[in-house]
């Protein structure tokens, strides 16, 4: 998964999220894992702009992040901050993608 993300407000977008162990080898997600994609306006904000929680994974152990039209259609186009966290089946938390930019671009077509 690329670090900074960019999409148009109101679009449907899919991202594939994978994890690695500290030695760089693949760490497939498994039953009992929970992956969180969290977007906030600023790091100090407690309020969520968007959060997606993934608990089922594809045959390769990747999480499929699906951002739907409804998720962003009412959001103001600007730069937000996001991160991705794994809570494994033992309850331990791991940051997979640290704080990066989630850029929401203004769309011109309203349906």
C-alpha positions as CSV (number, residue, x, y, z in Angstrom):
1,X,0.0,0.0,0.0
2,X,1.4,3.4,-1.0
3,X,1.9,5.8,1.9
4,X,0.1,9.0,0.8
5,X,-3.4,8.3,-0.6
6,X,-5.3,10.4,-3.0
7,X,-8.9,10.1,-4.3
8,X,-11.8,12.2,-5.5
9,X,-14.7,12.8,-3.2
10,X,-17.6,10.5,-3.9
11,X,-15.5,7.9,-5.9
12,X,-15.4,4.2,-5.1
13,X,-11.8,3.2,-4.4
14,X,-10.2,-0.1,-3.4
15,X,-6.8,-0.5,-1.7
16,X,-5.0,-3.8,-0.9
17,X,-3.4,-3.8,2.6
18,X,-0.6,-6.2,3.4
19,X,1.7,-6.5,6.4
20,X,5.3,-7.5,7.0
21,X,7.2,-8.9,9.9
22,X,10.2,-6.8,11.3
23,X,12.5,-8.9,9.0
24,X,10.6,-7.8,5.9
25,X,8.9,-11.1,5.2
26,X,5.1,-11.2,4.4
27,X,2.8,-11.5,7.4
28,X,-0.6,-12.6,6.1
29,X,-3.7,-11.5,8.1
30,X,-5.6,-14.4,9.6
31,X,-8.8,-15.2,11.3
32,X,-9.1,-13.3,14.5
33,X,-7.1,-10.3,13.2
34,X,-8.7,-6.9,12.9
35,X,-7.3,-4.2,10.6
36,X,-8.3,-0.5,11.2
37,X,-8.0,2.2,8.6
38,X,-8.6,5.5,10.4
39,X,-8.8,9.1,9.0
40,X,-8.8,12.2,11.1
41,X,-8.5,15.9,10.2
42,X,-5.6,16.5,12.6
43,X,-3.6,14.2,14.8
44,X,-5.0,15.9,17.9
45,X,-8.6,15.4,16.9
46,X,-10.5,12.7,18.7
47,X,-13.3,12.8,16.1
48,X,-13.1,10.4,13.3
49,X,-13.6,11.5,9.7
50,X,-13.7,8.0,8.4
51,X,-12.9,4.5,9.8
52,X,-13.0,1.2,8.1
53,X,-12.6,-2.1,10.0
54,X,-11.6,-5.2,8.2
55,X,-11.9,-8.7,9.7
56,X,-12.0,-10.9,6.7
57,X,-9.1,-11.3,4.2
58,X,-8.5,-12.6,0.7
59,X,-6.9,-15.9,-0.1
60,X,-3.4,-14.4,0.2
61,X,-4.1,-12.9,3.6
62,X,-4.5,-9.3,2.4
63,X,-7.1,-6.9,3.7
64,X,-9.3,-5.3,1.1
65,X,-10.0,-1.7,2.0
66,X,-13.1,-0.5,0.1
67,X,-14.0,3.2,0.3
68,X,-17.5,3.7,-1.2
69,X,-19.2,6.8,-2.6
70,X,-21.2,7.2,0.6
71,X,-18.0,7.3,2.7
72,X,-16.7,10.5,1.2
73,X,-19.6,12.2,-0.6
74,X,-20.3,14.7,2.2
75,X,-16.6,15.3,3.2
76,X,-14.8,18.6,2.5
77,X,-12.1,18.1,-0.1
78,X,-8.8,18.7,1.7
79,X,-5.8,16.9,3.2
80,X,-6.6,14.6,6.1
81,X,-4.3,12.2,8.1
82,X,-4.7,8.4,8.2
83,X,-3.0,5.3,9.6
84,X,-3.5,1.6,9.5
85,X,-3.4,-0.5,12.6
86,X,-3.6,-4.3,13.2
87,X,-4.9,-5.8,16.3
88,X,-3.9,-9.4,16.1
89,X,-5.8,-12.4,17.4
90,X,-3.8,-12.2,20.7
91,X,-4.9,-8.6,21.2
92,X,-1.6,-7.0,20.4
93,X,-1.6,-3.8,18.4
94,X,0.8,-3.1,15.5
95,X,0.9,0.0,13.3
96,X,1.2,-1.2,9.7
97,X,1.2,2.3,8.1
98,X,2.1,5.2,10.2
99,X,0.5,8.6,9.9
100,X,0.3,9.8,6.3
101,X,-1.7,12.1,4.1
102,X,-5.2,11.1,2.8
103,X,-5.9,13.7,0.1
104,X,-9.5,14.1,-0.9
105,X,-9.9,16.0,-4.2
106,X,-12.9,18.0,-5.2
107,X,-15.2,16.4,-7.7
108,X,-17.1,18.2,-10.4
109,X,-19.8,15.8,-11.2
110,X,-22.8,15.6,-8.9
111,X,-25.4,12.9,-9.4
